[in-house]
Amino acid sequence: MNMKPPLVRPRLITSFIAATLASIIAIGILAAVTELFQRSGAPMERLVAAERACVYHAYVSEREACMRQWLAAARSPSIASTERLTRLGYPR
């Protein structure tokens, strides 16, 4: 009499389907995170440029006001706003 129960091995197709599904989920998560970083990158780029343009202000309140003006001017692509960006220290 055999006292050891036989071990049940999963079928090969079941393992393959599980690995494929795990890969699809991992690629989907990676693609979603990458898309979020790329979509959020443009506003951060403008914010960093505004910080660099307003670095000469000594007080935080002046620096924040300068950054708000710079960001507002950067949103509008008109000639007048281009002149304002030049005055704020943004190179052409």
HELIX and SHEET records of a PDB file:
HELIX    1   1 LEU A   12  ALA A   53  1                                  42    
HELIX    2   2 VAL A   60  ARG A   75  1                                  16    
HELIX    3   3 ILE A   79  ARG A   87  1                                   9    
END                                                                             
